[in-house]
Amino acid sequence: MAGFQDILYEVEDRVAVLTLNRPDRMNAFGATLRTEFQEAFRRADADPEVRVVVIKGAGGKAWSAGYDIKETATGQSKGVEEWREILGEEMRFCTAPWECSKPVIAMIEGYCLAGAMEVALCCDIRYCSDDSTFGVVETRFSNGILCMIAPWVMGQLSREMIYTGDRFGAAEAKEFGVVNRVFAKPDLEAETMKIAKRMSRVALDCLRWNKRAINQAYETMGIKSALAYGLEACVIMDASNTPEYAAFNKIRVEQGLGPALAHLNAQFAPYE
């Protein structure tokens, strides 16, 4: 639909499909995509013909690799207030699926890493292909976790994943409660859309009130306060400029992202 550059938006039989459309960058969350993503949700939420929203990634290789750290590479350090402003905007982007009044399904194919996993966990339901890979990988280069929602979905298992930055596959994601169902890669879209369209046969008011009631259960338990604390912790971590992050960022700025990731992987390789 006209008006978007990094998002494709279409409505098919009561289901709005939002496609993250930066396949050359593994659908990384750049500034334009984040802005358009929130606008697409506002459009879907206001459209009486839409009852369910599905988020997919273009290209078949990745749902998304997370925030575009190539776009943000800089040798300049930032203070707490500057980080709070930057991360506050990113938090609004990340929680857009949670704030949407209609059910949101993440249709995950391939990589779903770092910030992408946070966005996916803010969706109501997650289905994935059998080749999908997940991970809280940002902890490995000393970045904070912007939206600390994993403990609410994964429980105690989130500690190991967050503390190590390990990646895990589709079968483990199902076991950990990260996804509801795993489909063979060729079947993912058809199966997801079948469920989404079945869901869209339910009255819109019923879908909206059930989502409000479920979200309220989590909010009564304190999820919003916990996420606000997590955001503040992320601000402090990102402003801290640890020696590990400084080494990673120096290579990223001077040599590029590839060598920086190779340096990072070498630190963990002996213990994998």
VOBA-1610 file (N, C-alpha, C; in pm, whole numbers, padded with zeros to 5 digits, always signed):
BEGIN
Met+00085-00120+00000Met+00000+00000+00000Met+00088+00124+00000Ala+00045+00226-00068Ala+00123+00349-00080Ala+00147+00410+00058Gly+00261+00478+00069Gly+00292+00550+00191Gly+00398+00486+00278Phe+00433+00361+00250Phe+00534+00293+00328Phe+00652+00254+00241Gln+00770+00258+00300Gln+00893+00221+00231Gln+00946+00086+00277Asp+00953+00066+00408Asp+01013-00056+00464Asp+00911-00154+00521Ile+00783-00121+00506Ile+00674-00208+00549Ile+00580-00228+00431Leu+00538-00351+00409Leu+00428-00378+00315Leu+00302-00401+00398Tyr+00191-00342+00354Tyr+00067-00351+00431Tyr-00046-00390+00336Glu-00114-00498+00369Glu-00230-00537+00290Glu-00333-00602+00381Val-00458-00596+00339Val-00567-00657+00415Val-00627-00766+00329Glu-00636-00886+00388Glu-00690-01002+00317Glu-00795-01069+00404Asp-00921-01051+00369Asp-01030-01119+00436Asp-01023-01102+00588Arg-01027-00975+00632Arg-01031-00937+00774Arg-00896-00947+00844Val-00792-00986+00773Val-00658-01001+00833Val-00564-00899+00769Ala-00505-00811+00851Ala-00403-00719+00803Ala-00268-00788+00811Val-00196-00790+00701Val-00063-00853+00696Val+00042-00742+00685Leu+00128-00732+00786Leu+00238-00636+00788Leu+00366-00713+00757Thr+00432-00679+00648Thr+00555-00747+00610Thr+00674-00655+00635Leu+00768-00701+00717Leu+00893-00629+00738Leu+00973-00646+00609Asn+00996-00537+00537Asn+01043-00547+00399Asn+01182-00487+00378Arg+01279-00543+00450Arg+01420-00508+00427Arg+01501-00638+00415Pro+01469-00722+00319Pro+01535-00853+00313Pro+01686-00845+00294Asp+01735-00737+00231Asp+01879-00721+00212Asp+01951-00693+00343Arg+01877-00652+00446Arg+01933-00626+00579Arg+01871-00721+00682Met+01824-00836+00637Met+01759-00934+00725Met+01645-00870+00805Asn+01576-00775+00736Asn+01460-00706+00795Asn+01492-00637+00927Ala+01616-00589+00938Ala+01658-00520+01060Ala+01573-00396+01083Phe+01555-00361+01209Phe+01469-00251+01249Phe+01543-00118+01238Gly+01539-00057+01121Gly+01592+00077+01103Gly+01490+00181+01147Ala+01531+00308+01146Ala+01443+00415+01193Ala+01316+00426+01110Thr+01329+00414+00978Thr+01211+00426+00892Thr+01114+00312+00916Leu+01166+00191+00927Leu+01080+00076+00952Leu+01006+00092+01084Arg+01075+00139+01188Arg+01010+00153+01319Arg+00895+00253+01314Thr+00916+00363+01243Thr+00810+00464+01230Thr+00691+00408+01153Glu+00721+00342+01042Glu+00614+00287+00958Glu+00538+00174+01027Phe+00608+00096+01105Phe+00548-00014+01179Phe+00439+00039+01273Gln+00470+00145+01345Gln+00371+00202+01437Gln+00254+00263+01361Glu+00282+00325+01247Glu+00173+00382+01166Glu+00085+00271+01110Ala+00146+00160+01067Ala+00069+00047+01015Ala-00023-00009+01124Phe+00025-00014+01248Phe-00060-00062+01356Phe-00175+00034+01384Arg-00147+00163+01376Arg-00256+00259+01395Arg-00362+00241+01286Arg-00315+00217+01164Arg-00408+00196+01052Arg-00491+00071+01073Ala-00426-00039+01111Ala-00498-00165+01132Ala-00595-00155+01248Asp-00554-00087+01354Asp-00640-00074+01472Asp-00765+00006+01441Ala-00752+00107+01353Ala-00865+00195+01322Ala-00956+00140+01213Asp-00913+00037+01144Asp-00989-00016+01031Asp-01092-00117+01078Pro-01222-00087+01063Pro-01325-00180+01110Pro-01329-00310+01031Glu-01263-00313+00915Glu-01258-00435+00835Glu-01149-00531+00881Val-01061-00485+00971Val-00950-00567+01021Val-00985-00621+01158Arg-00968-00752+01176Arg-00993-00813+01306Arg-00869-00878+01365Val-00772-00914+01281Val-00649-00980+01325Val-00534-00921+01245Val-00417-00912+01310Val-00296-00862+01244Val-00191-00972+01244Val-00127-00993+01128Val-00017-01089+01115Val+00108-01013+01074Ile+00219-01041+01141Ile+00348-00980+01105Ile+00438-01088+01048Lys+00492-01063+00929Lys+00584-01156+00865Lys+00708-01080+00819Gly+00810-01156+00781Gly+00932-01096+00728Gly+00951-01133+00582Ala+01005-01041+00503Ala+01027-01066+00360Ala+01157-01145+00341Gly+01162-01224+00235Gly+01286-01287+00193Gly+01306-01431+00234Gly+01232-01478+00335Gly+01241-01618+00376Gly+01358-01655+00463Lys+01453-01563+00483Lys+01572-01595+00563Lys+01558-01552+00708Ala+01485-01443+00728Ala+01473-01389+00864Ala+01339-01320+00882Trp+01279-01342+00999Trp+01169-01255+01041Trp+01230-01117+01064Ser+01333-01114+01147Ser+01417-00995+01163Ser+01537-01032+01248Ala+01649-00965+01219Ala+01771-00983+01299Ala+01779-00883+01413Gly+01673-00804+01432Gly+01671-00708+01542Gly+01701-00567+01497Tyr+01742-00482+01589Tyr+01771-00343+01557Tyr+01891-00333+01464Asp+01889-00236+01376Asp+01994-00221+01274Asp+02117-00158+01337Ile+02208-00243+01388Ile+02326-00189+01456Ile+02428-00133+01358Lys+02414-00167+01231Lys+02500-00104+01130Lys+02459+00042+01110Glu+02330+00066+01113Glu+02277+00201+01096Glu+02318+00293+01209Thr+02333+00236+01329Thr+02361+00317+01447Thr+02508+00318+01486Ala+02595+00257+01405Ala+02737+00252+01438Ala+02795+00393+01445Thr+02856+00425+01557Thr+02918+00556+01576Thr+03024+00545+01685Gly+03125+00626+01674Gly+03229+00628+01776Gly+03196+00719+01891Gln+03082+00787+01886Gln+03046+00883+01989Gln+02967+00815+02100Ser+03003+00844+02223Ser+02928+00790+02337Ser+02808+00880+02366Lys+02708+00822+02432Lys+02586+00896+02465Lys+02564+00889+02615Gly+02504+00995+02668Gly+02472+00999+02809Gly+02338+00936+02840Val+02306+00930+02968Val+02183+00865+03013Val+02060+00929+02951Glu+02052+01062+02950Glu+01932+01128+02899Glu+01914+01105+02751Glu+02025+01106+02676Glu+02015+01081+02533Glu+01969+00937+02506Trp+02024+00843+02584Trp+01981+00704+02568Trp+01835+00688+02607Arg+01791+00759+02711Arg+01651+00747+02755Arg+01556+00792+02644Glu+01592+00898+02573Glu+01508+00946+02463Glu+01507+00846+02348Ile+01625+00796+02310Ile+01636+00700+02200Ile+01559+00572+02232Leu+01582+00517+02350Leu+01523+00389+02387Leu+01374+00402+02418Gly+01331+00520+02461Gly+01188+00541+02481Gly+01112+00529+02350Glu+01169+00585+02243Glu+01106+00572+02111Glu+01105+00426+02066Glu+01217+00357+02087Glu+01224+00216+02046Glu+01129+00129+02128Met+01107+00165+02254Met+01014+00089+02337Met+00871+00103+02285Arg+00834+00221+02239Arg+00700+00241+02183Arg+00682+00156+02058Phe+00786+00149+01976Phe+00783+00062+01859Phe+00767-00084+01901Cys+00847-00127+01996Cys+00852-00267+02037Cys+00718-00314+02093Thr+00651-00229+02167Thr+00528-00269+02235Thr+00402-00239+02153Ala+00419-00195+02029Ala+00302-00167+01945Ala+00208-00287+01932Pro+00258-00410+01918Pro+00165-00524+01911Pro+00086-00543+02041Trp+00151-00521+02155Trp+00082-00534+02284Trp-00029-00430+02296Glu-00001-00307+02253Glu-00096-00198+02267Glu-00208-00204+02164Cys-00189-00277+02056Cys-00295-00291+01956Cys-00416-00359+02019Ser-00537-00310+01989Ser-00656-00365+02053Ser-00699-00499+01993Lys-00637-00538+01881Lys-00675-00661+01811Lys-00566-00766+01825Pro-00601-00894+01812Pro-00500-01000+01824Pro-00390-00984+01718Val-00266-01006+01759Val-00150-00993+01671Val-00074-01126+01670Ile-00049-01177+01551Ile+00024-01303+01534Ile+00158-01274+01468Ala+00267-01321+01528Ala+00399-01315+01465Ala+00419-01445+01387Met+00437-01433+01256Met+00462-01549+01169Met+00611-01551+01139Ile+00686-01630+01216Ile+00832-01622+01219Ile+00894-01727+01129Glu+00975-01678+01034Glu+01046-01766+00942Glu+01194-01729+00946Gly+01278-01823+00988Gly+01421-01796+00992Gly+01462-01728+01122Tyr+01555-01634+01111Tyr+01613-01570+01229Tyr+01515-01475+01297Cys+01513-01483+01429Cys+01437-01391+01513Cys+01525-01362+01634Leu+01608-01259+01622Leu+01716-01238+01718Leu+01707-01101+01784Ala+01762-01094+01906Ala+01778-00969+01979Ala+01645-00893+01987Gly+01643-00767+01940Gly+01522-00687+01949Gly+01403-00748+01877Ala+01430-00827+01774Ala+01320-00893+01703Ala+01248-00992+01792Met+01324-01061+01876Met+01261-01155+01969Met+01175-01080+02070Glu+01218-00961+02109Glu+01138-00881+02201Glu+01006-00840+02137Val+01012-00794+02011Val+00889-00755+01942Val+00797-00876+01926Ala+00855-00990+01888Ala+00775-01111+01872Ala+00707-01151+02002Leu+00778-01138+02114Leu+00721-01175+02243Leu+00611-01079+02287Cys+00607-00959+02227Cys+00499-00864+02256Cys+00374-00894+02175Cys+00384-00987+02079Cys+00267-01028+02003Cys+00184-01127+02086Asp+00058-01141+02051Asp-00030-01230+02126Asp+00005-01376+02105Ile+00041-01411+01981Ile+00064-01550+01943Ile+00184-01553+01849Arg+00263-01661+01858Arg+00378-01678+01770Arg+00376-01817+01708Tyr+00385-01822+01576Tyr+00405-01946+01502Tyr+00537-01933+01427Cys+00608-02045+01410Cys+00736-02035+01340Cys+00758-02152+01246Ser+00851-02133+01153Ser+00895-02240+01063Ser+00996-02328+01136Asp+01014-02449+01085Asp+01104-02542+01153Asp+01251-02508+01138Asp+01284-02406+01057Asp+01423-02362+01046Asp+01450-02234+01125Ser+01357-02195+01211Ser+01372-02068+01283Ser+01478-02077+01392Thr+01540-01961+01418Thr+01644-01950+01521Thr+01616-01827+01605Phe+01623-01843+01736Phe+01594-01736+01830Phe+01716-01710+01918Gly+01720-01592+01981Gly+01828-01566+02075Gly+01828-01424+02126Val+01863-01410+02255Val+01879-01278+02318Val+02026-01239+02299Val+02068-01226+02174Val+02210-01216+02142Val+02271-01081+02179Glu+02188-00979+02204Glu+02243-00846+02234Glu+02323-00844+02363Thr+02296-00938+02455Thr+02372-00939+02579Thr+02519-00972+02553Arg+02549-01037+02443Arg+02688-01075+02415Arg+02776-00954+02381Phe+02716-00846+02334Phe+02799-00726+02314Phe+02757-00614+02409Ser+02710-00656+02527Ser+02687-00565+02640Ser+02578-00461+02615Asn+02486-00489+02524Asn+02369-00403+02510Asn+02262-00447+02608Gly+02188-00350+02658Gly+02078-00385+02745Gly+01962-00444+02665Ile+01872-00509+02735Ile+01752-00564+02672Ile+01641-00461+02690Leu+01601-00401+02580Leu+01508-00289+02585Leu+01375-00330+02647Cys+01315-00437+02596Cys+01183-00480+02641Cys+01197-00615+02711Met+01210-00612+02842Met+01237-00732+02920Met+01108-00811+02944Ile+01055-00864+02834Ile+00930-00938+02842Ile+00953-01089+02848Ala+01075-01134+02815Ala+01103-01278+02811Ala+01067-01350+02941Pro+01096-01294+03060Pro+01059-01366+03183Pro+00910-01393+03195Trp+00827-01307+03135Trp+00682-01325+03143Trp+00634-01437+03052Val+00712-01466+02949Val+00675-01571+02854Val+00745-01701+02886Met+00875-01694+02916Met+00959-01813+02932Met+00981-01854+03077Gly+00949-01766+03171Gly+00974-01797+03311Gly+01122-01810+03341Gln+01158-01905+03428Gln+01296-01922+03473Gln+01392-01954+03358Leu+01340-02017+03251Leu+01427-02050+03138Leu+01489-01926+03076Ser+01424-01812+03093Ser+01476-01689+03033Ser+01610-01650+03092Arg+01637-01689+03216Arg+01763-01651+03279Arg+01883-01705+03201Glu+01880-01834+03168Glu+01992-01893+03094Glu+02007-01827+02958Met+01895-01806+02889Met+01902-01749+02755Met+01955-01605+02758Ile+01913-01529+02859Ile+01957-01390+02870Ile+02101-01381+02917Tyr+02137-01462+03016Tyr+02273-01454+03070Tyr+02379-01502+02971Thr+02345-01596+02884Thr+02444-01651+02790Thr+02438-01587+02652Gly+02321-01539+02612Gly+02304-01493+02474Gly+02299-01607+02375Asp+02277-01730+02423Asp+02273-01847+02335Asp+02156-01839+02237Arg+02175-01900+02121Arg+02067-01915+02025Arg+02000-02051+02045Phe+01874-02060+02006Phe+01803-02187+02014Phe+01707-02198+01897Gly+01674-02322+01862Gly+01595-02348+01742Gly+01446-02358+01768Ala+01375-02398+01663Ala+01229-02401+01667Ala+01175-02500+01770Ala+01235-02620+01777Ala+01186-02721+01871Ala+01201-02673+02014Glu+01316-02611+02045Glu+01336-02557+02180Glu+01240-02440+02205Ala+01218-02358+02103Ala+01125-02245+02119Ala+00986-02293+02158Lys+00943-02403+02098Lys+00814-02461+02133Lys+00817-02514+02277Glu+00926-02582+02313Glu+00940-02637+02448Glu+00944-02525+02552Phe+01009-02413+02519Phe+01024-02302+02613Phe+00899-02214+02622Gly+00801-02237+02535Gly+00681-02154+02535Gly+00695-02026+02455Val+00802-02013+02378Val+00823-01894+02296Val+00727-01893+02178Val+00701-02010+02119Val+00605-02020+02008Val+00495-02118+02045Asn+00379-02097+01985Asn+00267-02187+02008Asn+00276-02313+01924Arg+00319-02295+01798Arg+00326-02407+01706Arg+00445-02390+01613Val+00497-02504+01564Val+00604-02506+01465Val+00551-02576+01340Phe+00569-02512+01225Phe+00524-02569+01098Phe+00643-02590+01005Ala+00632-02688+00916Ala+00732-02703+00811Ala+00738-02573+00733Lys+00858-02535+00693Lys+00878-02405+00628Lys+00781-02380+00512Pro+00759-02478+00422Pro+00667-02451+00310Pro+00522-02430+00352Asp+00488-02476+00473Asp+00348-02470+00518Asp+00318-02353+00611Leu+00422-02282+00653Leu+00404-02182+00758Leu+00298-02078+00724Glu+00308-02017+00607Glu+00216-01908+00574Glu+00073-01958+00562Ala+00052-02067+00491Ala-00084-02119+00472Ala-00148-02157+00606Glu-00071-02223+00692Glu-00125-02266+00821Glu-00153-02146+00912Thr-00063-02049+00911Thr-00082-01930+00994Thr-00204-01851+00949Met-00216-01832+00819Met-00328-01755+00767Met-00461-01827+00789Lys-00459-01958+00786Lys-00582-02034+00812Lys-00630-02009+00956Ile-00535-02009+01050Ile-00571-01983+01189Ile-00616-01838+01205Ala-00543-01745+01142Ala-00578-01602+01153Ala-00718-01576+01098Lys-00750-01638+00986Lys-00883-01617+00928Lys-00992-01685+01010Arg-00958-01799+01070Arg-01054-01863+01159Arg-01080-01773+01281Met-00974-01715+01332Met-00985-01623+01444Met-01068-01500+01406Ser-01052-01454+01280Ser-01121-01333+01236Ser-01271-01353+01218Arg-01317-01477+01228Arg-01461-01503+01223Arg-01528-01471+01356Val-01451-01459+01461Val-01504-01419+01591Val-01541-01271+01585Ala-01645-01232+01653Ala-01689-01092+01655Ala-01575-01001+01701Leu-01561-00886+01637Leu-01452-00795+01669Leu-01457-00750+01815Asp-01576-00717+01863Asp-01587-00675+02003Asp-01541-00785+02098Cys-01572-00909+02064Cys-01532-01022+02146Cys-01380-01035+02148Leu-01317-01024+02031Leu-01171-01032+02023Leu-01106-00920+02105Arg-01157-00799+02090Arg-01098-00684+02159Arg-01112-00697+02310Trp-01231-00735+02357Trp-01251-00743+02502Trp-01175-00859+02563Asn-01164-00969+02491Asn-01083-01079+02542Asn-00935-01041+02551Lys-00886-00967+02451Lys-00746-00922+02458Lys-00727-00825+02574Arg-00821-00734+02591Arg-00811-00640+02704Arg-00807-00715+02836Ala-00892-00815+02850Ala-00899-00890+02976Ala-00769-00967+03001Ile-00714-01029+02896Ile-00588-01103+02912Ile-00474-01007+02945Asn-00465-00896+02870Asn-00360-00798+02898Asn-00373-00742+03039Gln-00496-00719+03082Gln-00517-00664+03216Gln-00468-00760+03323Ala-00482-00890+03299Ala-00432-00988+03395Ala-00282-00970+03416Tyr-00208-00954+03306Tyr-00063-00931+03316Tyr-00032-00795+03378Glu-00110-00695+03342Glu-00084-00561+03395Glu-00114-00554+03544Thr-00215-00630+03590Thr-00243-00638+03733Thr-00126-00703+03807Met-00061-00799+03742Met+00057-00864+03801Met+00181-00777+03795Gly+00173-00664+03723Gly+00284-00569+03724Gly+00372-00567+03601Ile+00324-00619+03488Ile+00412-00627+03372Ile+00459-00490+03325Lys+00373-00390+03329Lys+00414-00259+03279Lys+00517-00194+03370Ser+00504-00213+03500Ser+00605-00161+03592Ser+00738-00232+03571Ala+00732-00363+03549Ala+00853-00440+03526Ala+00921-00397+03396Leu+00843-00375+03291Leu+00901-00331+03164Leu+00961-00191+03176Ala+00898-00105+03255Ala+00952+00030+03276Ala+01086+00022+03349Tyr+01096-00067+03447Tyr+01224-00086+03518Tyr+01329-00142+03422Gly+01287-00239+03337Gly+01379-00296+03239Gly+01431-00191+03142Leu+01344-00100+03101Leu+01386+00008+03012Leu+01492+00095+03080Glu+01469+00127+03207Glu+01565+00210+03280Glu+01700+00137+03296Ala+01694+00007+03322Ala+01817-00072+03331Ala+01890-00072+03197Cys+01814-00080+03088Cys+01874-00078+02953Cys+01941+00056+02927Val+01877+00165+02967Val+01936+00299+02951Val+02071+00305+03021Ile+02076+00256+03144Ile+02201+00261+03222Ile+02307+00172+03159Met+02270+00052+03116Met+02367-00038+03054Met+02424+00021+02926Asp+02336+00077+02842Asp+02383+00130+02714Asp+02469+00255+02733Ala+02444+00329+02841Ala+02525+00448+02868Ala+02657+00413+02937Ser+02669+00291+02987Ser+02787+00253+03066Ser+02913+00235+02984Asn+02898+00198+02857Asn+03013+00180+02768Asn+03116+00085+02830Thr+03076-00039+02855Thr+03164-00139+02916Thr+03285-00164+02827Pro+03394-00218+02883Pro+03511-00250+02799Pro+03476-00346+02687Glu+03386-00440+02714Glu+03346-00536+02611Glu+03275-00466+02496Tyr+03184-00374+02531Tyr+03113-00302+02426Tyr+03208-00208+02351Ala+03297-00141+02424Ala+03391-00048+02360Ala+03477-00120+02258Ala+03524-00242+02291Ala+03607-00318+02197Ala+03526-00357+02074Phe+03403-00405+02096Phe+03315-00442+01985Phe+03286-00322+01895Asn+03252-00209+01957Asn+03212-00092+01880Asn+03329-00032+01803Lys+03448-00037+01861Lys+03566+00017+01792Lys+03590-00058+01661Ile+03580-00191+01667Ile+03597-00271+01545Ile+03484-00244+01447Arg+03362-00232+01499Arg+03245-00206+01413Arg+03261-00076+01338Val+03306+00029+01407Val+03321+00161+01345Val+03438+00163+01247Glu+03550+00102+01285Glu+03671+00111+01204Glu+03678+00008+01092Gln+03621-00112+01114Gln+03636-00220+01017Gln+03504-00270+00960Gly+03395-00243+01027Gly+03265-00290+00979Gly+03204-00392+01071Leu+03076-00422+01047Leu+03002-00511+01134Leu+03053-00654+01129Gly+03090-00702+01009Gly+03138-00840+00995Gly+03255-00872+01086Pro+03366-00795+01078Pro+03479-00819+01168Pro+03443-00803+01315Ala+03351-00711+01346Ala+03311-00693+01486Ala+03239-00817+01538Leu+03152-00875+01456Leu+03082-00997+01497Leu+03178-01115+01506Ala+03278-01120+01417Ala+03378-01227+01423Ala+03458-01217+01553His+03494-01096+01591His+03563-01073+01719His+03477-01121+01836Leu+03349-01087+01828Leu+03257-01125+01936Leu+03244-01277+01944Asn+03224-01341+01830Asn+03207-01487+01829Asn+03330-01559+01882Ala+03448-01502+01856Ala+03571-01566+01903Ala+03579-01571+02055Gln+03514-01477+02121Gln+03516-01474+02269Gln+03438-01591+02328Phe+03334-01635+02255Phe+03245-01739+02307Phe+03274-01877+02250Ala+03342-01881+02136Ala+03361-02008+02063Ala+03420-02121+02148Pro+03518-02095+02235Pro+03575-02208+02312Pro+03476-02274+02408Tyr+03365-02205+02435Tyr+03272-02254+02537Tyr+03137-02294+02478Glu+03124-02292+02346Glu+02998-02329+02284Glu+02978-02480+02292
//
